[in-house]
Amino acid sequence: MSSDRSMRPDDHRRKWDLDEYEKAAKLREDVEKSLSKGESSEDKGEKVKRELLKQRDYKVDLDSKLGKSVVITKNTPQAAQGGYYCNVCDCVVKDSINFLDHINGKKHQRNLGMSMKIERSSLDQVKARFNVNKRKLEEKKKEYDIDQRLEELREEEERAKEYRKEKKKKKKVEDDNDLGGADADMMAMMGFGGFGGSKKN
């Protein structure tokens, strides 16, 4: 046992050269300072200003590829493959629900240059929006002339009468043809003219 102790050094811990590491740290600091001098001091501490979130001014196309089949090969571009392609984020989403989640999500909005914050509306803006919507509703209302409306009602009643007459004729023809597959003359000869189908005077 004593022979093992004599072969082992007194201090077995690893030694670090402090001067060498100090020089390397100073050199790294100098390099970082020279790089930061290259950047303007305004860009260094300033955050990126993003637009406030705003309403989409286009309709999202979810139905154009519905029910269509596409042949996909190795050379097919990503935009033409199956699913919904987002050209802003350069990705393909497989179904419509996830695509809507994607285009309303934080990553997509950031790529568009918008933050997820919205502008608070003032009272005047809300009143103006109500007035615009009210004007739209008034324009939609159709002003009917009373005579024109009465004429439309008469035409509608005549069409309904014609439809009922046609329906009665069809039913009568079907009843005459549906005599159980037997000859109508033979049925009349035997006295089976029709069971309760004709009105008696």
Secondary structure, DSSP 8 states (H G I E B T S, - for coil): -HHHHHHS-S--S----HHHHHHHHHHHHHHHHHHHHHS-HHHHH-----EEE---SS----STTTT------TT--GGGSSSEEETTTTEEESSHHHHHHHHTSHHHHHHHTEEEEE----HHHHHHHHHHHHHHHHHHS----HHHHHHHHHHHHHHHHHHHHHHHHHHHHHHHH-STTS-HHHHHHHT-S-SS-S---
